Amino acid sequence: MGAGLEQCIVGHPASVTIVTRDKSGGACKSGNAILSAEVFTPDGSIVDGEIVDHKNGTYEFVYTVPKEGNFALALRLYDQHIKGSPFKLTVTRALEAEVEVSPSTTTATNSAANATPSTGSSEGAKRRGKSPGQKKKGSKRASSALGTPRRKTQNPIEDDLIFRIGTKGRNKGEFTNLQGVAASSTGRILIADSNNQCVQIFSNEGEFKSRFGVRGRSPGQLQRPTGVAVHPSGDIIIADYDNKWVSIFSCEGKFKAKLGSGRLMGPKGVSVDQNGHVIVVDNKACTVFIFQLTGKLITKFGSRGNGDKQFAGPHFAAVNKNNEIIVTDFHNHSVKVFTPEGELVLKFGSNGEGNGQFNAPTGVAVDVNGNIIVADWGNSRIQVFDGSGSFLSYINTSADPLYGPQGLALTSDGHVVVADSGNHCFKVYRYLQ
């Protein structure tokens, strides 16, 4: 076992390589094993990561932890923990000294009995200086009563927060690993509550309205909802990462259809373009799919890599007034804009903490002026850019800091709503368009 299994650095990508073997101990030569990997924070929420299937019996789990502390790394093969899982993982900040990290390998049998995982840097190179880390640490605060948004009062630091809703739990108005966010033209906020296998719906003022979703792997059930969007028809579109399809429900939460089954590998984000087509960001396949609402595939583009038309763990998408598709490229620390045909129009962002830089971008939205709003997951902030990708400003979140923001959207009354996943709540902020 390598030292990287026990320790990694805040804000730096780390990886676990898993080599599968059959029951007789021989090396597997093909992919498609059912493998899951998760890093749990001290409060039980899940750190984002992706599994890469190299199609030769080896797999790589790449993840980045935004905060120091003690964590747990769980590796499962065919729904069974491999030997030693879950592993204790200590996350620290880099010192003002040279830090050398090198990749190592994990061996696992298909019976999951004799696995010996270890991790290392996904870059396998020497680093100097401080870790990018995150600028603000999340603070845990008690939530208000269900359906009563906690508005900012007696706040010594002026910021843009209007209210926040939620705490960790499984009841109405509580969340466990909330991910995608959508806002409807009728004044509703929709939250994909991933580990509670449901979607919760609130008014623009934060009043709980309804929720729907039943855990399962059959059509009409939800296993790991991550993305949510509202179609102009009023239908609710949900990306289900674990079921590997997109489900369509009526505005009342009645199941209507699914699309992408057999094509998608790990859908994360969904959006709708000006033609009513469904845009799906497949995090695992590193591909963007565009479907008709009937399920017919119109086109797809993207592959794994760091090129202009490639992705590394893409997360969410938005559509601007030109019907261009804006995608957050998580592990490439950038935002990319494409035509509906998949031609690159614009790319901006690099890894870091400065203005216009990212440490793994997640949620994205576009305002009426074409400005692009981006959730910066590892830096725990929200940045605003103009339509050409030039940095404009931040949304001020300093009084009640974010911790690993995920999806975001613009409400019908012009506010920004963001899933503050690490703090188990969503927050609504003022936004001057």
C-alpha positions in Angstrom: 0.0 0.0 0.0 1.4 3.4 -0.9 1.5 6.4 1.5 -1.0 8.2 -0.8 -3.8 6.0 0.4 -3.4 7.4 3.9 -2.7 11.0 3.0 -3.3 13.6 0.3 -3.1 17.3 -0.2 -6.0 19.8 -0.1 -7.0 21.0 -3.6 -4.6 18.6 -5.4 -6.1 15.8 -7.5 -5.3 12.3 -6.2 -6.0 9.0 -7.7 -6.5 5.3 -6.9 -5.7 2.7 -9.5 -7.5 -0.6 -9.2 -6.3 -3.7 -11.1 -8.9 -6.4 -11.2 -8.2 -10.1 -11.1 -10.4 -13.1 -11.6 -11.1 -15.7 -8.8 -8.1 -17.8 -9.8 -5.8 -14.7 -9.5 -5.3 -14.1 -13.2 -5.4 -10.6 -14.5 -8.6 -9.4 -16.1 -8.1 -8.1 -19.6 -11.4 -6.3 -20.1 -13.4 -3.6 -18.5 -17.0 -2.9 -17.5 -16.7 -4.2 -13.9 -19.2 -2.7 -11.5 -17.0 -0.5 -9.4 -17.9 2.3 -7.1 -15.6 4.7 -5.2 -16.5 7.5 -2.7 -14.6 9.8 -0.4 -16.7 10.7 2.6 -16.2 14.0 4.5 -16.2 14.0 8.4 -19.9 15.0 8.3 -20.9 12.2 5.9 -21.3 14.1 2.7 -19.5 12.8 -0.4 -16.6 14.4 -2.3 -17.0 14.4 -6.0 -14.7 12.2 -8.2 -14.8 10.1 -11.3 -14.0 6.5 -12.2 -12.1 5.9 -15.4 -12.4 2.5 -17.0 -9.3 1.8 -19.1 -11.0 -1.2 -20.7 -8.1 -3.5 -19.8 -9.0 -4.6 -16.3 -7.6 -1.5 -14.7 -9.6 1.5 -13.3 -8.7 4.8 -11.9 -10.6 6.8 -9.3 -9.7 10.5 -9.5 -10.8 12.9 -6.8 -10.0 16.2 -5.2 -10.7 17.1 -1.5 -11.4 20.8 -0.8 -10.8 20.8 2.9 -8.3 19.3 5.4 -9.3 16.7 7.9 -9.9 13.0 8.4 -11.9 11.3 5.7 -12.9 7.8 4.6 -12.3 6.3 1.2 -14.7 3.5 0.2 -14.0 1.1 -2.7 -16.6 -1.4 -3.8 -16.4 -4.1 -6.5 -19.7 -5.6 -7.4 -21.3 -3.8 -4.5 -18.9 -5.4 -2.0 -16.1 -3.5 -0.1 -12.7 -4.6 -1.3 -10.3 -5.8 1.4 -9.6 -3.0 3.9 -12.3 -0.7 2.7 -13.3 1.9 3.9 -9.8 3.3 4.3 -8.8 6.2 6.6 -7.6 9.2 4.6 -5.9 12.2 6.1 -6.1 15.4 4.1 -3.5 18.1 4.8 -2.2 21.3 3.4 1.1 21.4 1.6 4.0 23.2 3.4 6.3 25.8 1.9 8.5 23.0 0.8 8.8 20.6 -2.0 6.2 17.9 -1.9 6.9 14.8 -4.0 4.0 12.5 -4.9 4.1 9.5 -7.2 1.3 7.2 -8.4 0.9 3.7 -7.2 -1.5 0.9 -7.9 -4.4 -1.0 -6.4 -5.1 -4.7 -7.0 -8.5 -6.1 -6.6 -10.1 -9.5 -7.4 -13.6 -9.8 -8.8 -14.5 -11.5 -5.6 -13.4 -8.3 -3.8 -11.6 -10.4 -1.2 -8.0 -9.7 -1.7 -7.9 -6.0 -2.9 -5.0 -3.9 -1.8 -5.6 -0.3 -2.9 -3.1 2.6 -2.8 -3.2 6.2 -4.2 -1.1 8.9 -5.4 -1.2 12.2 -7.3 -2.9 12.0 -10.6 -0.2 14.1 -12.0 2.7 12.2 -10.6 5.0 15.2 -10.4 7.0 17.3 -8.0 5.2 20.4 -6.6 6.5 23.5 -5.0 4.8 26.1 -2.9 1.4 26.1 -1.2 -1.5 24.0 -2.2 -4.3 26.1 -3.9 -6.7 24.8 -1.3 -9.9 26.7 -0.7 -10.1 30.3 0.4 -13.0 29.9 2.8 -13.9 27.2 5.2 -17.5 26.1 5.5 -19.3 26.8 8.8 -22.0 24.5 10.1 -25.1 26.3 11.4 -28.4 25.0 12.6 -31.1 25.2 10.0 -34.4 27.0 10.6 -37.7 25.2 10.8 -39.0 23.5 7.7 -40.4 25.9 5.2 -39.2 28.9 7.0 -36.1 30.3 5.3 -33.4 31.6 7.6 -32.8 35.2 6.4 -29.6 37.0 7.1 -30.1 39.1 10.3 -27.5 40.6 12.7 -24.8 39.7 10.3 -21.6 41.6 11.1 -20.3 41.0 7.5 -22.3 42.4 4.7 -22.7 39.9 1.8 -25.2 39.0 -0.8 -27.0 36.1 1.1 -30.8 36.5 1.3 -31.6 33.2 2.9 -30.6 29.5 3.2 -32.7 26.4 3.6 -31.7 23.0 4.9 -29.7 20.9 7.2 -28.5 17.3 6.9 -31.3 14.7 7.1 -33.9 12.8 5.2 -37.0 14.7 6.0 -38.7 17.4 3.9 -36.5 20.4 3.6 -33.4 18.4 4.7 -30.7 17.1 2.3 -28.0 14.5 2.0 -25.5 15.4 -0.8 -27.6 17.9 -2.8 -26.3 18.3 -6.3 -28.2 19.9 -9.2 -30.4 23.0 -9.0 -33.1 24.3 -11.4 -35.4 27.3 -11.3 -38.7 27.4 -13.2 -40.4 30.4 -14.8 -43.3 29.8 -12.5 -41.3 30.7 -9.4 -40.1 27.3 -8.2 -36.7 26.1 -7.1 -35.9 22.4 -7.7 -33.1 20.5 -5.8 -31.7 17.1 -6.8 -31.2 15.5 -3.3 -28.8 12.8 -4.5 -28.4 10.5 -1.5 -32.1 10.9 -0.5 -33.0 9.7 -4.0 -35.5 12.5 -4.6 -36.2 16.0 -5.9 -37.4 18.6 -3.5 -39.3 21.7 -4.7 -39.5 25.1 -3.0 -41.0 28.5 -3.8 -38.6 31.4 -4.7 -39.1 32.5 -1.1 -37.9 29.2 0.2 -41.2 27.7 1.2 -41.3 23.9 0.8 -43.9 22.8 -1.7 -43.4 19.1 -2.6 -40.9 16.3 -3.2 -41.0 13.1 -5.2 -38.8 10.1 -5.9 -38.5 6.5 -4.9 -35.2 4.7 -4.6 -34.6 2.0 -7.1 -33.2 0.9 -10.4 -36.5 0.5 -12.4 -37.9 3.1 -14.7 -39.6 5.8 -12.7 -37.3 5.3 -9.7 -34.2 7.3 -8.7 -30.9 5.9 -7.6 -28.6 8.9 -7.6 -30.2 12.0 -9.0 -27.5 14.6 -9.8 -28.9 17.0 -12.4 -32.3 18.6 -12.7 -33.8 20.9 -15.4 -37.3 22.2 -16.2 -38.5 21.8 -19.8 -40.6 24.6 -21.4 -43.5 22.2 -21.3 -43.2 22.1 -17.5 -41.8 18.6 -17.4 -39.0 17.9 -14.9 -35.8 16.3 -16.3 -33.5 14.4 -14.0 -30.1 13.0 -14.6 -29.7 9.7 -12.7 -25.9 9.0 -12.4 -26.2 5.4 -11.1 -29.1 4.3 -13.2 -27.3 5.7 -16.3 -30.3 7.4 -17.8 -32.3 10.6 -17.7 -35.9 10.4 -16.3 -38.7 12.7 -17.3 -41.5 13.5 -14.8 -44.5 15.8 -15.0 -44.6 19.0 -13.0 -46.6 17.0 -10.4 -43.8 14.4 -10.2 -45.5 11.6 -12.2 -43.0 9.5 -14.2 -43.5 9.8 -18.0 -40.4 8.4 -19.7 -36.7 7.8 -19.7 -34.0 8.5 -22.3 -30.4 7.7 -22.9 -30.6 4.1 -21.5 -27.8 2.0 -23.1 -25.9 5.2 -24.2 -25.1 7.1 -21.1 -22.4 6.0 -18.6 -22.7 8.5 -15.8 -25.0 11.5 -16.5 -24.3 14.4 -14.1 -25.9 17.6 -15.4 -28.9 18.3 -17.6 -30.1 21.4 -19.4 -32.6 22.4 -22.1 -31.8 24.4 -25.2 -34.0 26.9 -27.0 -35.4 24.1 -29.2 -36.6 22.1 -26.3 -33.8 19.5 -26.7 -32.3 17.9 -23.7 -28.6 18.4 -23.1 -26.9 15.7 -21.0 -23.4 16.1 -19.5 -22.1 12.5 -19.2 -19.4 12.9 -16.4 -18.1 9.3 -16.9 -18.0 9.2 -20.7 -16.7 12.8 -20.9 -19.3 13.5 -23.6 -22.2 15.9 -24.1 -25.3 14.3 -25.5 -28.2 16.1 -27.1 -31.6 14.3 -27.3 -35.1 15.1 -28.4 -37.6 14.8 -25.6 -38.8 11.6 -27.3 -35.3 10.1 -26.6 -34.0 10.3 -30.1 -30.3 11.2 -30.1 -29.6 14.3 -32.2 -25.8 14.5 -31.7 -23.0 14.0 -29.2 -19.5 15.4 -28.8 -16.5 15.2 -26.6 -14.1 12.6 -25.4 -11.7 12.2 -22.4 -8.6 14.4 -22.4 -7.4 17.9 -22.0 -7.8 19.2 -25.6 -10.2 21.9 -26.6 -13.0 19.5 -27.5 -12.2 17.1 -24.7 -13.3 16.9 -21.1 -12.1 15.4 -17.8 -15.1 14.8 -15.5 -17.5 17.5 -16.9 -20.3 18.4 -14.5 -23.1 20.8 -15.5 -24.2 22.8 -18.6 -26.2 25.9 -19.4 -27.4 27.5 -22.6 -27.0 31.1 -23.7 -29.2 33.3 -25.9 -27.3 32.1 -29.0 -28.2 28.5 -28.1 -24.6 27.8 -27.3 -23.8 25.1 -24.7 -21.6 26.1 -21.7 -20.0 23.2 -20.0 -18.0 23.1 -16.7 -14.9 20.9 -17.2 -14.2 19.8 -13.6 -10.7 18.3 -13.7 -9.5 20.6 -16.5 -10.4 23.6 -14.3 -12.1 25.4 -17.2 -15.4 26.4 -18.8 -16.0 25.6 -22.5 -18.6 27.0 -24.8 -19.8 25.0 -27.9 -22.2 25.4 -30.8 -25.1 22.9 -30.8 -23.0 20.9 -33.3 -20.2 20.6 -30.9 -17.7 23.1 -32.3 -15.7 25.0 -29.7 -16.5 28.7 -29.5 -14.7 29.7 -26.3 -12.6 28.3 -23.5 -11.6 30.1 -20.3 -10.2 29.4 -16.9 -7.1 27.7 -15.4 -6.2 26.0 -12.2 -5.7 28.4 -9.2 -7.2 30.8 -6.7 -6.9 34.0 -8.6 -9.7 36.0 -10.4 -11.0 33.9 -13.3 -9.2 30.7 -12.1 -10.9 27.6 -10.9 -10.3 24.7 -8.6 -12.8 22.3 -10.3 -15.8 24.3 -11.6 -19.3 22.8 -11.1 -22.6 24.7 -11.5 -23.1 27.2 -14.3 -25.9 29.6 -15.3 -26.4 32.4 -17.8 -28.1 35.7 -17.1 -30.3 37.8 -19.5 -27.2 39.8 -20.5 -25.2 36.7 -21.4 -23.0 36.8 -18.4 -21.8 33.4 -17.1 -22.1 32.5 -13.4 -19.9 29.6 -12.3 -19.6 27.7 -9.0 -16.0 27.2 -8.1 -16.1 23.9 -6.1 -12.6 23.7 -4.7 -12.3 27.4 -4.0 -15.8 27.5 -2.5 -17.0 30.6 -4.3 -19.1 31.9 -7.2 -17.6 33.9 -10.0 -19.2 36.0 -12.7 -17.8 36.3 -16.2 -19.0 38.2 -19.3 -20.0 36.3 -22.4 -16.4 36.3 -23.7 -15.1 34.7 -20.6 -13.5 37.8 -18.9 -13.8 37.9 -15.1 -16.3 40.5 -13.8 -16.9 39.8 -10.1 -17.7 37.5 -7.3 -21.0 36.9 -5.5 -20.1 37.9 -1.9 -20.5 34.7 0.2 -18.1 35.7 3.0 -20.5 35.9 6.0 -21.8 32.4 5.6 -19.1 30.6 3.5 -19.8 27.9 0.9 -18.3 24.5 1.2 -18.1 22.6 -2.1 -20.9 24.3 -4.1 -22.5 22.2 -6.8 -25.3 23.2 -9.1 -26.6 26.7 -9.4 -29.4 28.5 -11.3 -31.0 32.0 -11.7 -34.5 32.2 -10.2 -37.4 33.8 -12.0 -37.1 36.9 -9.8 -33.4 37.3 -10.6 -31.6 35.8 -7.7 -28.8 33.1 -7.7 -29.6 29.9 -6.0 -26.7 27.4 -5.3 -26.5 23.9 -3.8 -24.1 24.3 -0.9 -23.5 20.6 -0.7 -21.0 20.5 2.1 -23.3 22.5 4.3 -26.3 20.4 3.4 -28.4 23.4 2.3 -29.2 25.7 -0.6 -28.6 29.4 -0.5 -30.2 32.3 -2.4 -28.1 35.4 -3.1 -28.8 38.8 -4.5 -27.5 39.3 -8.1 -27.4 42.5 -10.0 -27.8 41.8 -13.7 
